[in-house]
Amino acid sequence: MSKHIPLPESFQGVPFSRRAALHGGITDKRLRARDLRAEFHGIRAHEDVATDVTWRCFAYTKRIRPGNMISHLTAARLYGLPLPLYVRFDDAIHVCSPAEVTPPYGAGVRGHRLANEKWRLRDLVIRDGPTGEMFVLPVASPELVWAQLASILDTADLVAVGDAILAGGLPLATISELTSIAALFSRNRGASQMTAAMPRLRVGARSRTETLTRLMIVDAGLPEPELNMVVHDLQGDEIAMADLVWSRYRTLSEYEGDGHRSPGKFRSDITRFERYADNDWSALRVHADDLFVNPNPYLARLERRLRSRGWTSGGVERRQIAPARR
């Protein structure tokens, strides 16, 4: 088995264009070798180069037209937005062009046109963890991505994505920016979802499951919780930051995903919930089946806990809730 001629150093570990390779002294024969893969038409990368979405986007920038930007689902993945399983993914890179320009086409690319008044571009700096490489990608702004997702997400997940955009000390966008983009897309597909989602967005949620749990609680007719609040013991010392908190009724609920199965996390959860009990906090756990199989037993438990702490519904019965979509 013959060995392949090593690539010049500047072409190792990164995607490159065929034109640049030929100019750099790499022969056509070498470009057809089996250790190189065709990322897009005219773009090659060594088999050792990563194939995740960030590197595929970086590869595409070697041929992206000036004035175009990465958008839609691809941009959502670059921002790390929480996308549900019912959204179908492929390896295509979504790219937007101005309305007057023919959008890109070809293998591995899905082109879109976007009206100029809706154009929102952000230069996204990405650092690849394993390699330490840093590169800049022209990406649709987070608020524009939110509007572009409105036609494929249900209202609850559009709220979850909006919450993720608003979360953290440095949010990806502001509520004002989301409101503005929703107005611009008022006649597009997904406008009704944005209209329904806007008043339900909240700052402070840290995961899709937290948002879905909050929405189910409110839809059932129970009081809306505070998000990620620090709770204290009877002496005023901090116990922990809890996911969903009803301070007035000294009740809280925490979502436990698979990350809570590790031995260390399991033990710390036990200790924390014992401290809640010792300090007059009524604490409930919620898990995936409570969201995606049947939320009503959990909601009934929560209702009983809140009523035991003084909450009254004013005579309105708790509504039955359908499970969320995975």
SESEZA-174197 format. One record per atom (N, C-alpha, C): residue in three letters; x, y, z. Coordinates in steps of 0.001 Angstrom, whole numbers, plus 500000, padded with zeros to 6 digits. Each point is the difference from the previous one (the first is absolute). Example, Ala and Ser with C-alpha at 12.3 -4.5 7.8 and 13.67 -1.06 7.14 Angstrom:
<rs>
ALA513190494310507800ALA499110501190500000ALA500900501200500000SER499650501050499280SER500820501190500060SER499230501090500730
</rs>
This chain:
<rs>
MET500855498800500000MET499145501200500000MET500886501243500000SER499827500860499009SER500866501169499882SER499568501072500987LYS500966500750500487LYS499716501101500914LYS499714501257499196HIS499119500830500529HIS499680501252499330HIS501074501031500307ILE500267500835499011ILE500962501080500199ILE499432500971501030PRO500753500349501047PRO499494500934501013PRO499621501336499371LEU498942500585500494LEU499588501321499542LEU500939501061500553PRO500160501106499308PRO500757501120500579PRO499394500410501334GLU500813500530500886GLU499559500298501357GLU498769500896500046SER499923500973499113SER498887500949500036SER498667499361499601PHE500026498777499457PHE498772499306499597PHE499658498849500951GLN500780499844501042GLN499752498920500945GLN499044500458501105GLY499018499167500302GLY499095500270501106GLY498895500988499713VAL499902500491498752VAL498946500971499657VAL499447499668498610PRO498739500376499728PRO499486499872498635PRO500685501011499088PHE500005499723498714PHE500624500925499048PHE499340499847498637SER500118501039499191SER499411499962498664SER500951499322499019ARG499421499418498996ARG500812499360498956ARG500899501031499329ARG499467501194499778ARG500790501048499351ARG501231500345500826ALA499783500172501337ALA501137500323500863ALA501003498859500043ALA499510498769499962ALA500898498847500040ALA500873499939498750LEU499403500190498850LEU500783499982498760LEU501015501134499988HIS499574501166500484HIS500918501130500073HIS501134499730500982GLY499718499177501022GLY501012499681501002GLY500873498815499641GLY499846499484498803GLY500893498935499547GLY499464498596500169ILE498748499848500428ILE499403498669500129ILE499430499593498642THR500310498806499559THR499581499559498671THR498551499518500000ASP499426499977498795ASP498638499485499850ASP499917498541500457LYS501028499234499700LYS500022498599500408LYS499950499878501521ARG500761500855500691ARG500000499949501466ARG498636500401500565LEU499322500925499314LEU498686500437500471LEU498938498909499842ARG500282499009499138ARG499048498903499824ARG500308498806500900ALA501008500126500839ALA500377498895500886ALA498901499706501014ARG499973498749500458ARG498905499564500876ARG500069500574501406ASP501132500555500386ASP500065500582501354ASP499441501413500044LEU499562500530498848LEU499355501311499942LEU498529499813499665ARG499156500763500636ARG498572499924499704ARG499533501327499418ALA498958499917499186ALA499414501197499402ALA498907500511500927GLU500270501111500688GLU498988500578500888GLU498863500620499194PHE500365500794499011PHE499065500618499075PHE500703500026498645HIS499271500444498983HIS500619500107498691HIS501203500945500077GLY501173499471499644GLY501207500812499999GLY500671500137501342ILE499506499311501046ILE500568500111501346ILE500444498617500463ARG501225499897500495ARG500543498738500481ARG500432500148501449ALA500067498852500672ALA500525499943501366ALA500577498620500226HIS501065499933500795HIS500589498704500334HIS499031499217500875GLU500076498681499930GLU499087499155500765GLU500103500220501511ASP501116500560500465ASP500169500258501437ASP499290501264500470VAL499583500856499061VAL499322501244500377VAL498595499671500493ALA499577500652501087ALA498691499736500599ALA498879500240498998THR498881499307500226THR498849500114499096THR498780500597500693ASP500166500590501196ASP498837500568500681ASP499558501276499290VAL498886500570500492VAL499382501105499283VAL500912501219499912THR500797500271501040THR500862501179499948THR501052499862498914TRP500582498816499879TRP501033499816498980TRP499407499928498605ARG498793499463499860ARG499366500010498683ARG499672501433499584CYS499573500812500957CYS499747501407499683CYS501300500713499634PHE501065499706500747PHE501286500602499677PHE500445499587498604ALA499764498724499664ALA500350499546498649ALA499212500766498952TYR498724500246500265TYR499180500693499016TYR500424501451499817THR500573500614501031THR500442501386499848THR501091500136498952LYS500621498897499618LYS501012500063498948LYS499384500288498633ARG498655499830499918ARG499357500287498718ARG498742500868500143ILE499682500428501218ILE498792500801500180ILE500133501329499265ARG498928500439499378ARG500031501261499272ARG500013501176500975PRO500690501060499650PRO499952501206500849PRO498553500468500157GLY499615500349501208GLY498651500470500251GLY499020498920500397ASN500405498731499935ASN499147498913500453ASN500288499672501457MET499099499267500638MET500224499631501396MET499371498644500318ILE500552499326500986ILE499479498723500486ILE498750500280500825SER498960499181499845SER498701500350500572SER499228498763500457HIS498743500250500403HIS499027498967500332HIS500549498961500995LEU499745498718499742LEU500391498947500935LEU501505499948500220THR500767500262498948THR501454499962500158THR500460501061500983ALA499475501221499873ALA500360501067500931ALA499537499668501411ALA498820499397500132ALA499505499622501323ALA500959499032500686ARG500545499069499241ARG500956499042500575ARG501308500690500365LEU500419500970499210LEU501227500732500332LEU499841500775501311TYR498805500548500234TYR499743500737501241TYR499720499071501184GLY499850498706499739GLY499706499065501082GLY498576500101500507LEU499068500401499147LEU498607500137500422LEU499359498619500150PRO499052499854500938PRO499426498683500290PRO498963499591498963LEU500360499079499132LEU499102499553498944LEU499437498623500334PRO498705499795499801PRO499368498724500365PRO500310498896498998LEU499706498768500411LEU500270498845499150LEU499074499955498790TYR498805500611500096TYR499077499919498863TYR500452500847498806VAL500977500872500201VAL500561500762498885VAL500979499109499243ARG499813499854498739ARG500840499124499185ARG501258500735499567PHE501137499381500274PHE501285500584499639PHE500595499249498806ASP500748500725499224ASP500867499367499006ASP501338500730500041ASP500904499610499158ASP501326500616500015ASP500080501271499166ALA498880500387499386ALA500029501192499148ALA500248501253500835ILE500795500910499447ILE500241501299500607ILE498970500979499450HIS499193500600500882HIS499001500979499581HIS500681501361499820VAL499770500617498858VAL500656501261499661VAL498966500965499441CYS500018501242500492CYS499107501061499521CYS500733500925499043SER499271500411498959SER500475501024499080SER499021501163500010PRO500466501216499676PRO499062501119499847PRO498944499673498955ALA498840500635500126ALA498844499665499163ALA500293500107498509GLU500857500945499626GLU500254500234498575GLU501059499066499424VAL500551499110500821VAL501088499115499570VAL499504498562499983THR500417499242498992THR499655498580499945THR500673499269501153PRO499242499269500818PRO500619499318501142PRO500888498851499538PRO500940499596500829PRO500903498917499620PRO499264498668499900TYR500552499103499224TYR499426498666499853TYR501147499023499803GLY499672498716500060GLY501017498972499816GLY499996499021501155ALA500805498980499866ALA500071498966501022ALA500444500595501332GLY499256499687501058GLY500384500429501341GLY499615501414500354VAL499232500691499143VAL499623501395500240VAL498507500166499764ARG499352500762500867ARG498592500330499818ARG499865501509500021GLY499664500587498864GLY499978501447499869GLY498637500604500296HIS500017501251500496HIS498783500743500318HIS500187501448499570ARG498903500650499655ARG500005501442499768ARG499444500705501227LEU500512501204500274LEU499520500776501143LEU499896501461499602ALA498848500589500284ALA499792501420499690ALA501004500859500758ASN500442501056499369ASN501062500836500567ASN499620500611501345GLU498708500366500187GLU499606500627501262GLU500034499012501167LYS500058498692499686LYS500073498984501051LYS501432499532500265TRP500921500520499220TRP501380499516500056TRP500648500368501338ARG500474499006500708ARG500690500183501275ARG501203499059500001LEU501217500552499936LEU501217499198499882LEU500863500183501238ARG500599498911500443ARG500947500066501104ARG501246499189499632ASP501171500585500229ASP501253499254499843ASP500221499191501270LEU499812498693499908LEU500065499119501164LEU501401499407500118VAL500666500306501107VAL501332499455500255VAL499839498661500714ILE500575498969499425ILE499869498649500553ILE501380499447500310ARG500101499395501168ARG501234499301500378ARG499695498522500074ASP500708499210499208ASP499816498560500019ASP500734499425501206GLY499243499388500919GLY500574499507501256GLY501156499033499827PRO499809498895499242PRO501070499010499888PRO501288500525499375THR499885500891499013THR501200500456499281THR500486501366500470GLY499118500797500617GLY500372501358500379GLY499936500979498848GLU499641499529498796GLU499915500886498839GLU498864501013500187MET500227501218499544MET498976501042500053MET499724500495498588PHE498724500215499703PHE499656500543498689PHE498712500803500123VAL499757500831498994VAL498842500891499986VAL499052499555498887LEU498713499886500345LEU498995499588499037LEU498950501096499851PRO499573500320498765PRO498903500955499807PRO498670499289500243VAL499322500351501074VAL498819499251500455VAL498826500959500207ALA498811499528499705ALA498794500778500312ALA499957500283501494SER499525501162500380SER499942500380501410SER499044499060500744PRO500165499859501322PRO499119499097500758PRO498518500329499866GLU499647501306499999GLU498581500334499881GLU499449499622498627LEU500834500138498947LEU499567499587498667LEU499846498482499944VAL500907499270500602VAL499893498537500037VAL498711499590500710TRP499666500693501088TRP498763499710500723TRP498792500137499071ALA499978501056499208ALA498895500199499057ALA500006498930498916GLN501178499604499534GLN500087498977498961GLN499550498631500507LEU500158499740501290LEU499581498717500572LEU498501499942500266ALA499329501149499976ALA498592500051500394ALA499111499125499123SER500397499776498765SER499147499212499101SER500168498499500185ILE501002499564500782ILE500208498556500162ILE499874499538501451LEU499930500933500950LEU499868499645501407LEU498571500238500475ASP499558499174500959ASP498727500331500631ASP500219501166500961THR498915500545500527THR500106501211500818THR500859499772501235ALA499833498856500663ALA500768499730501220ALA501494499997499710ASP500409499383498903ASP501432499972499700ASP500504501333499489LEU499137500784499374LEU500424501342499618LEU500242500841501251VAL499178499798501038VAL500246500666501276VAL501319499511500596ALA500259498690499938ALA501238499448500562ALA501228500579499309VAL499944500137498676VAL501119500598499270VAL500135501473500370GLY498873500703500093GLY500053501402500415GLY500565500165501398ASP499611499127500926ASP500558500040501356ASP501513499801499969ALA500456499072499162ALA501444499737499899ALA500736501221499454ILE499386500703499058ILE500613501205499444ILE500096501094501054LEU499000500084500871LEU499955501046501022LEU500785499654501257ALA500437498754500125ALA500606499530501255ALA501409500521500183GLY500454499923501257GLY501398500283500303GLY500287501464500249GLY501200500237500529GLY500422501360500279GLY500200500820498743LEU500374499322498906LEU500169500650498700LEU499069499315499010PRO498738500416499941PRO499043499337499109PRO500396500146498539LEU499581499029499192LEU500291500053498570LEU499228501125499320ALA498837500335500546ALA499190501112499481ALA499105500489501128THR499375501137499788THR499117500588501008THR498539499740499623ILE499122500190500963ILE498576499856499718ILE499548501031498979SER500617501168500008SER499666501037499018SER500360499541498587GLU501145499345499861GLU500410499511498678GLU499088498876499510LEU499559499136500897LEU499069498942499614LEU498651500589499603THR499563501011500731THR498734500660499668THR500070500658498624SER501133500640499740SER500179500694498724SER500000499024498827ILE500693498882500142ILE500079499048498881ILE498649499322499793ALA499251499774501094ALA498669499404499857ALA499091500910499183ALA500123501309500197ALA499194500947499229ALA500352499945498517LEU501270499838499689LEU500427499934498602LEU499521498726499312PHE499804498930500769PHE499566498719499438PHE498497499772500199SER499248501058500236SER498578499858500340SER499166499404498877ARG500508500015498766ARG499255499427498881ARG500664498738499457ASN500957499471500730ASN500696498785499585ASN499420498778500711ARG500334498832499479ARG499652498760500699ARG500638500022501390GLY499256499550500981GLY500517499994501364GLY499635501241500785ALA499342500979499361ALA499655501246500691ALA499082499736501186SER499047499087499843SER499073499730501100SER500725499382501192GLN501018499144499717GLN500783499421501102GLN500779501087500739MET500571500949499254MET500733501080500661MET499069500869500839THR498807500284499479THR499030500786500753THR499625499305501301ALA499823498674499936ALA499650499238501197ALA501179499869500956ALA501210499931499454ALA501186499772500831ALA500468501254500717MET499877501158499384MET500594501219500540MET499638500266501463PRO498708499977500386PRO499683500328501399PRO500414498918500991ARG500460498852499508ARG500353498901500886ARG501512499864500194LEU500766500848499323LEU501451499971500166LEU500379500510501389ARG501020499392500574ARG500475500416501317ARG501523499993500021VAL500566500898500778VAL501449500016500229VAL500292499125501216GLY500964499107499880GLY500393499210501155GLY499957498508499813ALA499297499497498992ALA499957498559499761ALA501358499510499524ARG500380498805500425ARG501320499478499644ARG499940498757499124SER498809499531499635SER499919498818499138SER498626499921499361ARG499930499238498916ARG498709499756499337ARG499022499349500957THR500457499029500799THR499091499286500892THR499439500926501080GLU500787500952500477GLU499484500964500967GLU498877500823499389THR500211500460498773THR498964500798499341THR498738499177499775LEU500142498775499490LEU498824499173499749LEU499243499710501296THR500735499767501091THR499353499758501286THR499219501237500446ARG500629501173499886ARG499321501245500387ARG498719500197499198LEU500057499775498688LEU498822500207499161LEU498879499038500371MET500348498754500285MET498978499030500392MET499330500402501319ILE500809500466500934ILE499466500423501301ILE498985501117499822VAL500358500998499220VAL499098501143499794VAL498768499574499205ASP500200499178498966ASP498872499550499186ASP499016499162500814ALA500498499336501044ALA499121499202500856ALA499183500863500958GLY500332501289500071GLY499281500900500889GLY500652500188501351LEU501253499560500130LEU500742500167501246LEU500827501284499923PRO500407500551501137PRO500739501273499967PRO501365499858499352GLU500416501057499298GLU501294499962499305GLU501143500102501010PRO501024499158499840PRO501137500037500929PRO501017501068499628GLU500825500347500974GLU501204500787499748GLU501081499044499479LEU500888500512499179LEU500980499143499338LEU501373500124500635ASN500583498835500318ASN501375499917500482ASN500271501028501099MET499278499817501066MET500108500865501174MET500852499320501072VAL500808500787500678VAL500757499487501143VAL499053499883501183VAL499940498809500615VAL499149499801501168VAL500882499884501242HIS499436500371501152HIS500779500106501232HIS499401499130501098ASP500858499662500970ASP499518499242501149ASP499325500943500997LEU499572499450501127LEU499249500797500977LEU500858501058500671GLN501336499862499901GLN500911500999500561GLN500390501056498976GLY499528499831498757GLY500304500971498956GLY501217499659499172ASP500609498841500234ASP501162499591499219ASP499545499288498722GLU500809500148498957GLU499662499432498701GLU500036498471500039ILE498967499384499419ILE500008498551499808ILE500451499681498580ALA499278500529499011ALA500327499716498595ALA499168500908499108MET500314499969498718MET499150500650499007MET499057498940499446ALA498707500199500170ALA499004499031499558ALA499403500433498659ASP499584499018499195ASP499516500278498652ASP498722500836499999LEU498970499513500693LEU498684500635500012LEU499599500222501454VAL499674501227500344VAL499784500330501420VAL498712500810500158TRP499214499620501026TRP498850500785500429TRP500342500506501399SER500688501122500085SER500520500498501285SER498881500210501014ARG498886500541499546ARG498897500312500913ARG499495498746500714TYR500083498850499303TYR499482498752500562TYR501118499051500421ARG501210500506500005ARG501187499224500408ARG499999498616499339THR499786500009498695THR499920498787499185THR500933500158498810LEU500620498919499599LEU500899500045498850LEU499942498682499246SER500490500038498764SER500069498797499177SER501280500041499182GLU500645498856499857GLU501237499913499231GLU499892498886498972TYR500480500313498776TYR500020498997498940TYR501261499159500126GLU499839498688499937GLU501142499091500107GLU500139499214498703GLY501002500387499219GLY500299499291498770GLY501019498896500242ASP500497499442498908ASP500937498887500116ASP501306500400500682GLY500320501289499979GLY501229500454500642GLY499994499803501509HIS498816499740500573HIS499902499793501448HIS500276498552500394ARG500353499150499012ARG500219498595500309ARG501407499693500485SER500933500918499815SER501371499737500435SER500037499871501515PRO500913499175500540PRO500030499795501453PRO500120501293500799GLY500891500895499564GLY500190501244500736GLY498754500864499992LYS499360500125498830LYS498793500813499890LYS498859499373500778PHE499906498672499960PHE498946499293500735PHE500098500292501494ARG501211499935500525ARG500183500242501434ARG499718501452500363SER500472500929499169SER499764501423500311SER498509500334499903ASP499266499335499102ASP498551500215499905ASP499304499566501286ILE500413498848500526ILE499400499526501248ILE500232501003501124THR501233500454500127THR500336500965501056THR499200501283499845ARG499900500497498764ARG499286501258499765ARG498514499861500339PHE499374498910499576PHE498570499827500282PHE499735499774501489GLU500939499388500699GLU499857499886501454GLU500067501376500655ARG500864500861499495ARG500089501369500543ARG498721500773499706TYR499424499809498810TYR498718500639499713TYR498964499593501054ALA499896498685500251ALA499002499502500944ALA500248500527501409ASP501269500047500400ASP500337500466501354ASP499669501475500193ASN499890500743498893ASN499806501444500095ASN498658500449499424ASP499031499091500083ASP498608500323499696ASP499745500344498537TRP500832499438499096TRP499721500120498574TRP499337498715499528SER498871500125499328SER499342498853499382SER500571499851498588ALA500796498955499783ALA500757499862498751ALA499519498801499189LEU499757500228498714LEU499570498938499088LEU501060499777498935ARG500147498754499596ARG500843499665498857ARG499104499802498773VAL500510500393498846VAL499300499765498737VAL501004499396499031HIS499562499017499199HIS500912499315499082HIS499363499897498619ALA500698499345499084ALA499591499993498596ALA498596499443499792ASP499639498915500707ASP498658499444499815ASP498920500983500418ASP500313500863500977ASP499033501009500436ASP499738501040498917LEU500933500132499082LEU499833500958498910LEU499482499340498731PHE500607498868499638PHE499790499445498663PHE499095498771499955VAL499553499512501157VAL499091498850500029VAL498645500407500577ASN499990500438501255ASN498753500442500638ASN500319501014501084PRO499776501272499759PRO500329501023501001PRO498980500120501129ASN498827499410499853ASN498912500277500943ASN500224499469501413PRO500600498825500210PRO500300499600501380PRO500942500976500711TYR501028500477499290TYR500902501001500598TYR499244501280500323LEU499153500458499077LEU499253501236500223LEU499029499854501174ALA499441498796500156ALA499108499767501143ALA500778500055501315ARG501208499427500022ARG500832500069501208ARG500354501437500325LEU500385500751498967LEU500349501405500209LEU498807500776500535GLU498823499751499455GLU498807500696500483GLU499766499711501484ARG500124498729500393ARG499789499653501411ARG501003500700500902ARG501265500039499555ARG501033500670500805ARG499686501489500152LEU499638500652498904LEU499705501438500053LEU498780500286500874ARG498972499159499873ARG498803500203500822ARG500313499813501479SER500890499042500294SER500356499767501407SER500762501170500594ARG500581500844499100ARG500749501170500454ARG499193501297499876GLY498714499890499702GLY499157501190500022GLY499511500517498666TRP500434499375498897TRP499527500490498697TRP498547499587499786THR499221500887499399THR498629499674499625THR499790500332498534SER499184499192499352SER499779500165498563SER498812500878499687GLY499312500477501035GLY498808500806499760GLY498855499196499412GLY500003498708500282GLY498924499145499516GLY500204499442498612VAL501113500347499326VAL500281499512498645VAL500717498659500102GLU499505498997499285GLU500614498679500038GLU501252499957499135ARG500952499184500442ARG501230499808499220ARG499659499326498675ARG500599500512498922ARG499749499445498678ARG500931498825499711GLN499511499041499235GLN500826498876499552GLN500888500465498839ILE501264499557500001ILE500995500474499039ILE500546498842499178ALA500111500213498697ALA500604498996499117ALA501522500037500161PRO500683498886499774PRO501453499993500118PRO500672500857498937ALA501186500475500308ALA500794500763499042ALA500565499072498933ARG500389500583498898ARG500643499224498930ARG501491499905500279ARG500549498844499757ARG501436499826500247ARG500805500710498935
</rs>
